Amino acid sequence: MAEKKVKVKTPSGKEAELAPEKVWVLAPKGRKGVKIGLFKDPETGKYFRHKLPDDYPV
């Protein structure tokens, strides 16, 4: 499955277009909430989380 790439700012401070390894919705009960993606920094190999756009498929 080819995932959609998103423009994110890595922890090292650079802008990169990455596809999240995992996506989930963070929401209080009965509310809309936000989509969060787990990304891996291509330079350092460290994982970080970033908010995704509302139209991103879960």
Summary of the structure (lengths in Angstrom):
residues: 58
radius of gyration: 12.0
end to end distance: 12.5
largest distance: 38.6
contacts: 129
relative contact order: 0.30
helix: 0%
strand: 45%
